Amino acid sequence: MSAPPRALRLLVTRPADDAAPLVAALARLGHQASSEPMLEIVPRPGPPVDLSGAQGLLVTSANGARAFAARNSERDILILVVGDASAAAARALGFARVESASGDVAQLADLCRRRLDPGGGVLVHVAGTRVAGDLGGALERAGFRYRREVLYEARAATRLSDATSVAFAQGRIDGVLFFSPRTAESFVALAARAGATPHLTRATAYCLSDAVAAKARAAAWRRVVVAERLDQESLFAAIARENGG
């Protein structure tokens, strides 16, 4: 009989608002998880987003949905989101019409092409100061009108916490979860600055995509594991497979 999966000591690198439910979900699976945000989400002050003539809202991060909700009381507009985690966040904020591309920016653009009419009104993308991919270009090539509203800034962390540095030095971290290339790249740089790079060889990097893994591989890990699909459940499944589950 095979041994049951063991509890892993995992580090979550998502921003604080996204990390909290992820840490809780990992705890329900029997793991010990802690948070080391690689990005701080800083909302930008401003008036409500102008939705006149808009046929839909585009969300490529749960942070976009939160920032929009902080400015606007509107909850009935159609929202097309990049992934299921962002969809869950939007629904939790009270948005009633939410559709998920369950993938990346390219799949979100494809969902817009299938679901919406280029002549039906502008698509408003609520986002941060930095975005991944070229959603606007893809939609404009398909004949849509696109407008990006910058509602927040994602500021990169400048150092690893002392608690995380000590945990790596003492071999108390089995794996690190990465959801974006930017956070993986930032973590590798901060680990080097903290002198923690040699200790990464005792931990596994769990990456949401090949693009994320490419940044993580700038350091030497015990293993680099990539989820089969671009969603949290697939990343959890990858963790379970590596852990004998």
C-alpha positions in Angstrom: 0.0 0.0 0.0 1.4 3.4 -1.0 2.0 6.0 1.7 -0.6 8.8 2.0 0.4 12.2 0.7 2.3 14.2 3.2 1.6 17.7 4.4 3.7 20.2 2.5 5.1 23.5 3.7 4.2 25.9 0.9 4.8 29.6 0.2 2.2 31.6 -1.7 3.6 34.6 -3.6 0.3 36.2 -4.7 -0.8 39.7 -3.6 -2.4 39.7 -0.1 -6.0 39.8 -1.1 -5.5 36.8 -3.5 -3.1 35.0 -1.1 -5.5 34.7 1.8 -8.1 32.4 0.2 -5.4 30.4 -1.5 -3.7 29.8 1.9 -7.0 28.7 3.3 -7.7 26.4 0.4 -4.2 24.8 0.8 -4.9 24.4 4.5 -8.1 22.5 3.7 -6.0 20.1 1.6 -3.8 19.4 4.6 -0.9 21.7 3.8 0.8 24.4 5.8 0.9 27.5 3.8 2.3 31.0 4.4 2.2 34.2 2.3 5.1 36.2 0.9 3.4 38.7 -1.6 5.6 39.7 -4.5 3.3 42.5 -5.4 1.4 45.2 -3.4 -1.8 46.3 -5.0 -2.3 50.1 -4.6 -5.6 51.5 -5.9 -5.5 54.7 -7.8 -8.0 57.4 -6.6 -10.4 58.7 -9.1 -14.0 59.1 -10.2 -16.3 56.3 -11.2 -15.3 54.6 -14.5 -17.3 56.0 -17.5 -19.5 53.1 -18.8 -21.5 55.1 -21.3 -21.7 53.1 -24.5 -19.9 50.1 -23.1 -21.2 46.7 -23.9 -18.9 44.9 -21.4 -16.1 45.1 -18.9 -12.9 43.1 -19.3 -11.1 41.8 -16.3 -7.6 40.2 -16.5 -7.0 40.1 -12.7 -9.2 39.9 -9.6 -7.6 43.2 -8.6 -9.2 44.9 -11.6 -12.6 43.7 -10.4 -11.9 44.9 -6.9 -10.6 48.3 -8.0 -13.7 48.8 -10.3 -16.1 47.8 -7.5 -14.4 50.4 -5.2 -15.2 53.2 -7.7 -18.5 52.1 -9.3 -21.8 50.9 -7.8 -22.8 49.3 -11.1 -23.1 45.5 -10.8 -25.3 44.5 -13.8 -22.8 45.1 -16.6 -21.5 42.0 -18.4 -18.0 41.1 -17.2 -15.7 38.9 -19.2 -12.8 37.7 -17.1 -9.5 35.9 -18.0 -9.8 33.1 -15.5 -12.0 31.3 -13.0 -10.3 32.8 -9.9 -11.1 36.3 -11.2 -14.6 35.2 -12.0 -15.1 34.0 -8.4 -13.8 37.3 -7.1 -16.1 39.3 -9.4 -19.1 37.2 -8.2 -18.2 37.7 -4.6 -18.2 41.4 -5.2 -21.8 41.2 -6.4 -21.5 41.1 -10.2 -24.3 39.1 -11.6 -23.2 38.6 -15.2 -19.8 37.1 -15.2 -18.3 34.8 -17.9 -14.8 33.3 -17.7 -12.4 32.5 -20.5 -10.7 29.9 -18.1 -7.3 30.7 -19.6 -5.1 33.5 -20.6 -5.4 36.9 -22.4 -5.6 35.1 -25.9 -8.5 33.0 -24.7 -10.2 36.1 -23.3 -9.9 37.8 -26.7 -11.4 34.7 -28.3 -14.3 34.7 -25.8 -15.0 38.3 -26.7 -15.0 37.4 -30.4 -17.4 34.6 -29.9 -19.6 36.2 -27.3 -19.8 39.9 -28.4 -20.6 42.1 -31.4 -17.8 44.4 -32.6 -20.5 47.0 -33.3 -22.2 46.6 -29.9 -20.2 49.2 -28.0 -16.8 49.8 -26.5 -15.1 47.2 -24.3 -13.7 48.7 -21.1 -10.6 46.9 -19.7 -10.1 47.7 -16.0 -6.5 47.0 -15.2 -3.3 48.0 -13.6 -0.4 50.1 -14.8 1.2 46.9 -16.3 -0.6 44.3 -18.3 0.5 41.0 -19.8 -0.2 40.3 -23.5 -1.8 42.6 -26.0 -5.6 42.2 -25.4 -6.3 45.6 -26.9 -4.5 44.9 -30.1 -6.2 41.5 -30.5 -9.6 43.0 -30.0 -9.0 46.0 -32.2 -7.8 43.7 -35.0 -11.1 41.9 -34.7 -13.0 45.2 -35.1 -13.8 46.0 -31.5 -13.5 49.3 -29.8 -11.2 49.0 -26.7 -10.5 51.3 -23.9 -8.2 50.6 -21.0 -8.9 52.1 -17.6 -5.9 52.1 -15.2 -7.3 51.7 -11.7 -4.4 50.4 -9.7 -0.6 49.9 -9.5 1.0 46.6 -8.7 4.2 47.5 -6.8 6.9 44.9 -6.7 8.3 43.8 -3.3 11.8 45.0 -2.5 12.9 42.3 -0.1 12.0 38.9 1.3 10.7 38.9 4.8 13.1 37.7 7.5 10.7 34.9 8.3 10.8 33.6 4.8 14.6 33.9 4.6 15.0 32.0 7.8 12.5 29.3 6.7 14.5 28.6 3.6 17.7 28.5 5.5 16.3 26.0 7.9 14.7 23.8 5.1 11.2 24.6 6.2 9.7 25.4 2.8 8.9 22.5 0.4 7.4 24.5 -2.4 6.6 27.9 -3.8 3.5 28.8 -5.8 3.9 31.2 -8.8 1.0 32.5 -10.8 2.7 35.1 -13.1 6.0 35.6 -14.8 6.5 38.9 -13.0 6.2 37.4 -9.5 8.4 34.5 -10.3 11.1 36.8 -11.7 10.8 39.1 -8.7 11.0 36.2 -6.3 14.2 34.8 -7.9 15.8 38.2 -7.7 14.9 38.8 -4.1 16.0 35.3 -3.1 19.4 36.1 -4.6 19.6 39.4 -2.8 18.7 37.7 0.5 21.3 34.9 0.0 18.5 32.3 -0.2 19.3 31.0 -3.7 21.3 28.0 -2.5 18.3 26.9 -0.4 15.9 26.8 -3.3 17.4 23.5 -4.4 15.4 21.9 -1.5 12.1 23.3 -2.7 9.8 22.8 -5.8 8.6 25.7 -7.9 4.9 25.2 -8.8 4.1 27.3 -11.8 0.8 28.1 -13.5 2.3 28.2 -17.0 5.4 27.6 -19.1 5.9 31.4 -19.2 5.9 31.5 -15.4 8.3 28.5 -15.3 10.7 30.1 -17.6 11.2 32.9 -15.1 11.4 30.5 -12.1 14.1 28.5 -13.9 16.5 31.4 -13.5 17.3 29.8 -10.1 18.1 26.1 -9.4 15.1 24.3 -7.7 14.7 20.8 -6.7 12.0 20.6 -9.4 10.0 23.0 -11.5 6.4 21.7 -12.0 4.0 23.3 -14.5 0.2 23.1 -14.2 -1.6 21.4 -17.2 -4.1 24.2 -17.5 -4.2 27.9 -16.5 -6.2 27.6 -13.4 -5.8 27.1 -9.6 -7.3 23.6 -9.6 -4.7 22.4 -12.1 -1.9 23.9 -10.0 -3.3 22.1 -7.0 -3.5 18.9 -9.0 0.2 19.3 -10.0 1.1 19.7 -6.3 -0.9 16.5 -5.5 0.8 14.5 -8.2 4.3 15.6 -7.1 3.3 14.6 -3.5 2.0 11.2 -4.3 -1.6 12.1 -4.3 
